[in-house]
């Protein structure tokens, strides 16, 4: 069992990994390609051979310790890592036989990734509908109390359907960002919250630049916060769930 602490890197010696087959049993492991560029990130359950791939190192892109179970033929010495500061390799179990069928492991990883993305997409779709309904209702209530939504002041009135369409579009954009982070980031929930909050803060500026009245600008400001209050917590919670 090879243990990699957060941020740790293990150089791949071709002779040692020639007959070794690895399976990620905890955390995530990123392959470092022969040119030093970061390669694919393997999640829990992913199996891999390194013979003939040119991969030159394994790296843990996350904070928590990642573990890789490596199986080699009897009599072969498994890959090791020695670090005078923080030893991160456990002793290998003796008598392990080689594993020749990698298709099931690779297929399992693909299936889990697809399942996670579909689960996130389903949650995002429901949250998008809720955000559209909440924003449209808030806009209707604002009109009832006298907000005209004329942009610029005295100009064209924004229809209620416009609020629904714009909310739906940017909510879908948020779901796409969340899916990309779930697929490629080691900390998708934290990075999504940071990204979404930053984009929401930027979106609060335009209502004061379109020449609308104070009441309209204030209402538009609030209508930017309504879908954010729906989408950000729901997607962040979903990302944490699927990451765990």
VENQUI-V633581 format. One record per residue. N is the residue number from 0. PHI is phi in whole degrees, 0 to 359 (none if undefined). PSI is psi in degrees with one decimal (* if undefined). D_LAST is the distance of its C-alpha to the last C-alpha in Angstrom with 1 decimal. Layout:
((N/PHI/PSI/D_LAST) (N/PHI/PSI/D_LAST))
This chain:
((0/none/119.0/21.1) (1/262/122.4/20.8) (2/254/132.0/18.7) (3/238/114.7/18.2) (4/290/166.3/17.6) (5/306/124.6/16.3) (6/82/-3.4/18.8) (7/288/156.1/20.7) (8/224/135.7/22.8) (9/238/122.2/24.6) (10/290/140.4/27.7) (11/264/116.3/28.2) (12/265/117.7/31.6) (13/305/-40.4/32.7) (14/295/-33.3/34.9) (15/281/-32.1/32.1) (16/264/6.3/29.6) (17/305/-46.5/32.3) (18/249/17.0/31.5) (19/264/141.5/27.9) (20/238/126.0/24.9) (21/249/149.4/21.4) (22/226/125.0/18.1) (23/285/118.8/14.8) (24/252/-9.5/13.2) (25/202/140.3/10.6) (26/71/-154.2/9.4) (27/227/146.6/11.6) (28/230/129.2/15.4) (29/256/136.8/17.9) (30/272/131.9/21.4) (31/261/122.3/24.3) (32/283/172.0/27.2) (33/296/-26.9/30.8) (34/270/7.0/31.8) (35/89/-6.1/29.2) (36/284/148.1/27.1) (37/291/134.6/23.3) (38/259/-159.3/22.4) (39/294/151.1/19.5) (40/260/123.5/16.0) (41/262/126.7/14.8) (42/268/-177.7/11.3) (43/299/131.2/10.5) (44/97/-8.9/13.5) (45/282/135.4/15.7) (46/250/152.0/19.3) (47/204/146.3/22.0) (48/254/147.3/25.6) (49/248/-8.1/27.1) (50/296/124.0/30.7) (51/78/6.9/32.6) (52/268/-21.8/29.8) (53/82/2.6/30.9) (54/295/131.3/27.5) (55/252/-8.6/28.5) (56/196/156.4/25.4) (57/249/139.1/21.8) (58/223/143.7/19.7) (59/264/109.1/16.4) (60/279/-7.7/15.6) (61/259/-170.1/12.9) (62/264/-34.5/13.4) (63/278/153.9/11.8) (64/296/131.2/13.8) (65/258/148.6/13.4) (66/230/136.5/15.3) (67/237/123.8/17.5) (68/271/121.6/19.6) (69/248/129.5/23.0) (70/245/132.4/25.7) (71/228/159.1/29.3) (72/298/156.2/32.7) (73/301/138.8/34.6) (74/90/-13.2/36.6) (75/271/142.3/34.5) (76/271/126.4/33.1) (77/287/161.5/29.5) (78/299/147.6/28.4) (79/227/160.5/28.1) (80/225/130.1/27.3) (81/240/134.0/29.4) (82/221/120.8/28.9) (83/292/-16.2/31.5) (84/266/-52.4/29.3) (85/225/91.2/25.9) (86/301/131.6/26.1) (87/235/18.7/22.8) (88/237/133.6/23.9) (89/267/161.8/24.3) (90/292/143.0/27.3) (91/280/147.4/27.1) (92/284/137.3/27.8) (93/279/155.8/31.3) (94/80/13.5/32.4) (95/288/136.7/29.5) (96/263/159.7/30.7) (97/287/152.4/29.8) (98/247/121.2/27.4) (99/256/-17.4/29.1) (100/257/104.9/27.1) (101/261/-7.9/24.3) (102/299/-41.3/24.3) (103/296/-39.4/22.0) (104/293/-47.4/19.2) (105/297/-41.7/19.7) (106/295/-37.3/20.0) (107/296/-40.3/16.8) (108/295/-44.2/14.8) (109/298/-41.2/16.8) (110/296/-41.9/16.2) (111/294/-40.5/12.4) (112/297/-45.0/12.8) (113/298/-40.8/15.4) (114/296/-42.2/13.6) (115/296/-43.5/10.7) (116/294/-39.9/13.7) (117/294/-39.7/15.8) (118/297/-43.1/13.4) (119/296/-42.1/13.2) (120/297/-40.7/16.9) (121/296/-43.8/17.8) (122/297/-42.6/16.2) (123/296/-37.1/18.0) (124/296/-46.3/21.2) (125/296/-43.4/21.4) (126/297/-36.1/20.7) (127/297/-43.9/23.4) (128/298/-41.6/25.9) (129/295/-42.5/25.4) (130/296/-41.6/25.8) (131/297/-44.7/29.0) (132/295/-43.0/30.4) (133/295/-42.3/29.8) (134/293/-43.3/31.3) (135/297/-42.1/34.3) (136/296/-42.3/35.0) (137/297/-39.3/34.9) (138/294/-39.8/37.3) (139/296/-41.3/39.6) (140/295/-36.9/39.8) (141/295/-38.0/40.6) (142/294/-36.1/43.4) (143/298/-35.6/44.7) (144/272/5.1/45.2) (145/112/2.0/47.1) (146/282/127.6/44.7) (147/266/-17.4/46.2) (148/56/39.2/43.5) (149/271/122.3/46.4) (150/230/116.3/45.3) (151/289/-176.3/47.4) (152/302/121.1/49.3) (153/88/0.5/51.8) (154/264/-144.7/50.2) (155/286/142.1/48.1) (156/271/132.6/46.0) (157/285/121.9/42.3) (158/285/161.2/41.9) (159/297/-35.2/39.1) (160/297/-29.7/38.0) (161/295/-39.4/37.5) (162/296/-40.7/35.0) (163/295/-43.5/33.0) (164/294/-47.5/33.2) (165/296/-42.4/32.2) (166/299/-44.9/29.3) (167/298/-42.0/28.1) (168/297/-50.6/28.5) (169/286/-24.5/26.6) (170/292/-40.6/23.8) (171/296/-39.3/23.4) (172/301/-41.4/23.5) (173/297/-39.1/20.6) (174/295/-40.4/18.6) (175/297/-42.3/19.7) (176/298/-43.7/18.7) (177/298/-41.4/15.1) (178/295/-41.0/15.0) (179/297/-40.5/16.6) (180/291/-37.4/14.1) (181/296/-34.9/11.1) (182/282/-38.1/13.3) (183/239/-8.8/14.8) (184/258/145.5/13.3) (185/282/-22.3/11.2) (186/229/69.7/10.6) (187/295/-39.8/10.9) (188/295/-47.9/10.6) (189/296/-43.1/13.2) (190/289/-32.6/15.4) (191/294/-45.3/15.5) (192/300/-44.3/16.7) (193/298/-44.5/19.2) (194/294/-46.5/20.5) (195/295/-42.4/20.8) (196/295/-39.4/22.6) (197/296/-45.2/24.8) (198/294/-36.6/25.8) (199/296/-42.1/26.5) (200/298/-40.1/28.7) (201/295/-36.8/30.6) (202/290/-13.5/31.2) (203/280/-9.9/32.9) (204/280/-46.9/35.8) (205/306/-37.2/37.4) (206/305/-25.3/38.5) (207/267/0.0/41.0) (208/248/-1.9/42.3) (209/265/1.9/43.4) (210/81/20.5/46.5) (211/278/165.8/45.5) (212/291/166.1/46.8) (213/300/-42.1/45.1) (214/296/-42.9/44.1) (215/293/-43.9/42.7) (216/298/-41.1/40.8) (217/295/-41.3/39.4) (218/295/-41.7/38.3) (219/297/-36.7/36.7) (220/300/-46.1/34.8) (221/295/-35.6/33.5) (222/288/-19.8/32.7) (223/286/-32.1/30.5) (224/279/-25.8/28.4) (225/299/-55.4/28.1) (226/295/-32.1/25.8) (227/297/-39.5/23.8) (228/293/-22.8/23.3) (229/273/-51.2/21.9) (230/286/-45.4/19.9) (231/298/-51.9/18.2) (232/297/-39.5/16.5) (233/295/-48.3/15.5) (234/292/-37.9/14.1) (235/296/-42.0/12.3) (236/295/-40.6/10.7) (237/294/-39.8/9.9) (238/297/-41.7/8.4) (239/296/-39.9/6.1) (240/296/-48.1/5.3) (241/286/-28.8/5.5) (242/292/-44.6/3.8) (243/297/*/0.0))
